[in-house]
Amino acid sequence: MYLKNNIRRLLVYRQCLLKLKELGFEVIYSYNLGREASVSPEQVRKDFSKFGIKGKRKAGYEIDHLLEALDIIFKKDKDQNVILVGMGNIGKALSNYKGFAQHKIVICAAFDIDPSKQTKSYKIPVYPVEDISRIVKMYHVKIAIIAVPKPAAQEVCNRLIASGIQGIINFSPTNLKHPKNIFINNIDLANEMESLIYFTLNQ
Amino acid sequence: MYLKNNIRRLLVYRQCLLKLKELGFEVIYSYNLGREASVSPEQVRKDFSKFGIKGKRKAGYEIDHLLEALDIIFKKDKDQNVILVGMGNIGKALSNYKGFAQHKIVICAAFDIDPSKQTKSYKIPVYPVEDISRIVKMYHVKIAIIAVPKPAAQEVCNRLIASGIQGIINFSPTNLKHPKNIFINNIDLANEMESLIYFTLNQ
């Protein structure tokens, strides 16, 4: 599944707005934000309007007002607990990724089949995969990250879904089978590289 | 920029075909591949046909023939050299990522401003960022990965483009300014998580 582009754009707008606010701006016009986000001013107005956010014809949008509205859309009033399965290279990098905290995304627990990686002394506790169901229920977790090797990914996916997980971000380079009511966002790093290479060398 | 979806689908088909080949299949129908890749059989036929790949009405597609055709499209006859800037958590994980080698993507050099990270004894040599232009020219590199902290990303991007880089995969959570003839594929991990959370909690 590819997630819808208007939600992606709202998240890019949010990023640009935070940057513009840091630079001291208080009010912004759709053409400013569009230029910053590399989209047309019409697209900016359309996207905001779709979510009931209105600017003033000549006075533009107040940045603080926009950020508040986006925080409501993305439920930024409280932390969002997620779990991480697989503490290899990618898993470890994600567990250390500072960008999540700024978005109120908290990796509350990690899991690995390797007993030498299971520890409670690391800043995120690492449990055996058999504990997934218990932890998901304890922390009311809805979202998981899969960062296990390809051969293990489908089994981990099944276990997550059986435990009550509803959305998965999958770093394992394989297309996971899943029921239709479960959201899966695949990030296949080699495929991302390949499509970039394709467009660059074929332009 | 969001890369076009048909190229992404071809890469997913390739992944599924390799898996089906491993399982012992030799011939495949568009509905088999569609089911495996979670797209419709019509879409599979349309995507292949667009790139001049034809199946036989009742005999389906030969998997080896499809894989060869995809290898030609994605220029898989030789290794593709790329460079990596930033050896923090994400950079290190990418430098260890085994999935690239399978796709003939080779990180031939990495760069970091921190002298303690600059070494030639690591399996990928790590140079100071001042050496980017020299190395890009020496290895005829066209593609780069940015994995530096947000405040450094634009400067690194400018330096890469000035050195002759034409395509960039950007893991830094910021929208980079760039000339129109340069391809940038942004992978913002927190935004990927947020859009997944949005769709999961709003279904």
Interface residues (C-beta under 8 A of the other chain):
Chain A: M1 Y2 L3 K4 N5 I7 R8 L11 V12 Q15 C16 K19 E36 A37 S38 I73 F74 K75 Q80 V82 N89 I90 K92 A93 L94 N96 Y97 G99 F100 Q102 H103 I105 K142 I143 I145 Q166 G167 I168 I169 P173 T174 N175 N181 F183 N185 I187 D188 L189 A190 N191 E192 M193 E194 S195 L196 I197 Y198 F199 T200 L201 Q203
Chain B: M1 Y2 L3 K4 N5 I7 R8 L11 V12 Q15 C16 K19 E36 A37 S38 I73 F74 K75 Q80 V82 N89 I90 K92 A93 L94 N96 Y97 G99 F100 Q102 H103 I105 K142 I143 I145 Q166 G167 I168 I169 P173 T174 N175 N181 F183 N185 I187 D188 L189 A190 N191 E192 M193 E194 S195 L196 I197 Y198 F199 T200 L201 Q203
